[in-house]
Amino acid sequence: MTAKNASLGTTVLVNQRGLTLYSLSAERNGRFICTNMACLNLWHPLLAPSGGLQGDPVGSLATVKRPGGGMQVTYRGLPLYTFANDAKPGSAAGNGFKDVGTWLAATTSKGAGSTQPAPSSTSSGGGYGY
């Protein structure tokens, strides 16, 4: 699904609970970076239901097999995640979060699949080992 995000000023992809979906800039061409518990405690993969995706309301959705099993939803080829610190719909605290790459909210804008980091985002990662 999609929702207008006031803090980012754009339309973002969201899960069924309305939480913002993100992708990691370093996860390209089938390469998974977020695979250990330090990462997965913060970034929760958006897994496809056991029956697979039912329709594609935003276009460009697909799935990819995660290391260790499960089918993760992708948008424009990038695996999607929710951020543990986004407690309610409309939150985008993970946008601009930096560690081994930059986590960006998945947007429906043409061109790149993600927005630029929000100016107010000062989160930084580090020390997660992924």
N, C-alpha and C positions, 0 to 999 in steps of 0.2 A: 504494500500500500504506500501511498504518499501522503505528506502533510506539509502545509506551509509552516516554516520555522521562522518565527519572528526574530530571534536573536541572530540568525544567520542571514536573514533576508532572502531566502530562497526556498524552493520546495525540495524536501529530502525524502528518502525512502525510510519507511518505518515498519516495525514488525506489527503483529496483531494487537499488541498492547499499546501501540502508538510510540514506542521507543525508537529513537534515531538509530539508523544503521550506518556502520562505518566500514571502510576498507583500509588496509595498510599498504602504503606506497611500495614497500619492498616485496610484497607478495604478488609477483607477476609470473606469467608463463608456467603456472602449475607449481611454483615454489612456495611452500608453506613455511612461515617463520614462527607464527604463534602456535607452538605445539607443546610447550611445557606448562606445568601448573602455575608458575609465576605469571605467565602471560594469560593463560586461560582463566585465572581467578579474576582478572580485570576485564578481559575481552571474551565474550561468550559467542561462540560460533552460531550463526543462524542455520540450524539444521532443517533439511527438508523433511516433511512427514513421510512415514514409511511407504505411502502410496505414491510418493513423488509430488512434484509441483502440479497443482491443478489450475491451469491457466497462467497468464502472465499479464497482470493488470498494468504494469509499468513498461513492459517491453525490455528485452535484453536480459531477462533472468534465465539462469541455468543452474546446474548443480555440478559439483566436483567432489570426488572421493577424498575425504580427509585422511591424513596419516592416522592409523589406529582404527579406522572405520567411520562410518556415518557419511551421509551425503550433505555437503554444505551448499547453501544457496550462494550463487554468484550474481553480480550485476556487472555487465560489460566485461566479463571475465575475471573480476576481482572478488575473492571471498568476502562475505558480509558477516559482521559481528555487531553485538550490542556492547555498550560500555557499562561496567558495574556501577559507576558513579552517576549514571543517568537514572534518577529515581522516579521521574514522572514524564509523561508525554511532553514534548517541547524542549526537554533538556538536550543540550549538545555539548556537555562538558568534555567529551573526548575529542572534539574537533581541534586539530592542531597539536595533539599529544605527540611528543617526539620520543623515540627510543632508537631502534634499529632502522627506522623509517618514520614516516609521519602518518598518523591516523587521521583520516578525513571523512567527514560526513558524506555519504553517497547522495548525490543530487540528481535531479532529472534534467539538468541543463545539458545542452548539446556540448560536444567537445569532451573534455576530461570528465571522468565519472565522479569526481569529488570536488568539493569547494576548496577555496583557499582557507587557511586557518583564520578563525575569527580574531579580530584585533584584541578582544578582551581575553583570549585564551592564553594563559601563561603556564599551563600544565607542562610538566616535563617528566619523562620516564627516567630510565637508567637503572642499571643494576639488576635487570630482570633476566639476563642471560639468554635471550632469544633473538 
